């Protein structure tokens, strides 16, 4: 019988019972992709990360939703490194994370904050018309200001609405959104609005509909917040301060009753963006062992 150490962590929580749950499985013995997927389906967390050391301070992680394997998942990275820090498997410092999206540098602060660097962004990967997406969200077309797309790991479609009331009024058509996402190669659909914007600082509210990779909606999404910050930077709607740094705070999960906050930091030089980082903490919710008979 194989026994696997398993942890559940709430990443990016802004209040008790907030954040996005990530399952952490220590893959101390190699598992096949089929076994990993079956475990993720039984654990039924939004996403499960299977972590194994590669040596020399680096780790390899496979990310699985209950439906499929994913290239990357920001909130689970925060969960994994928080779990390894608490369990004494790592110390504060810098590490390399090997994923299907590439190698991701991870910094573990002494205060438990986990910072993950994201790949520099790609844009305009999906073309979906406003008239096509509006009815699938239960919105009138005049409720949407803009539709765009960008990626720092996963592929995101972004839909801008006027305010938090419009976010609360969403009525997603799950099966239609799943079909749209599959046919267009969309991993998540981020519906968002402004909460504040000034030089070097911005604040947004986001709902992330994840029909392309897993659950219909998730309460905190590191990759989605990073990709949105990059889109807003590219379009000139947010600007860095005199030091060449911009911090965007993303509120998420409030409409789900799981309030979360995700911090994204962008750095620039004369050529444009040089670094994209997402940071936050995670809190342990459960630990135990998974048995494979």
Number of C-alpha atoms within 10 A of each C-alpha: 5 9 14 15 14 20 23 24 27 29 31 31 25 19 12 11 15 23 30 27 28 29 29 29 25 20 20 13 9 12 11 8 13 11 12 21 21 16 18 26 18 9 17 16 20 25 29 34 30 22 23 19 16 13 8 8 12 17 17 18 26 22 25 28 23 20 17 18 21 22 15 25 25 28 31 30 28 29 30 27 27 25 25 16 16 14 10 8 10 16 15 15 12 17 18 18 22 20 18 14 15 13 16 19 17 23 20 22 14 11 8 19 18 25 24 26 24 25 21 16 19 15 16 13 16 18 12 15 11 17 13 11 20 19 15 18 20 13 19 13 13 11 13 20 12 12 19 21 22 24 24 24 25 20 25 31 28 25 22 19 21 15 15 16 10 16 20 12 12 16 12 17 13 17 12 15 22 20 14 18 23 14 10 15 17 24 23 29 25 26 21 25 22 16 14 12 14 13 13 18 17 22 18 21 22 31 29 24 26 23 23 25 25 22 19 19 20 23 29 32 30 28 28 31 29 30 30 27 28 25 22 15 17 15 9 10 12 21 22 21 15 9 10 16 18 23 22 23 20 27 23 30 24 19 15 13 13 22 21 25 29 27 20 27 22 23 17 17 12 7 6 11 17 13 16 22 23 27 23 23 25 27 22 16 13 11 14 11 13 15 11 10 6
